[in-house]
Amino acid sequence: MKFVIVMEQAEDTSWWVRVPDLPGCFSWGASPADAILNAEEAIRGHIGVLREHGDPVPAGLDGNQRVEIVEVAEVR
């Protein structure tokens, strides 16, 4: 399974992570690499809890999807 994560650097230089397809799934790390590893663990745990409760598990990305970042100039 593949999930998009969004990382944001905090003021103390740690990195916060959220998983848009898994509401409530958050993590962090002291570096981007740590944040990614911790996000993987958080995703596994989140999916495990969803399954325990019989809730649907989002499919995540499949091979036909990709993620890009698009920067748009401010509209005035």
Beta strands, then each sheet from edge to edge (+ up, - down):
strand 1: 6-9
strand 2: 15-18
strand 3: 26-29
sheet 1: 1+ 2- 3+
end
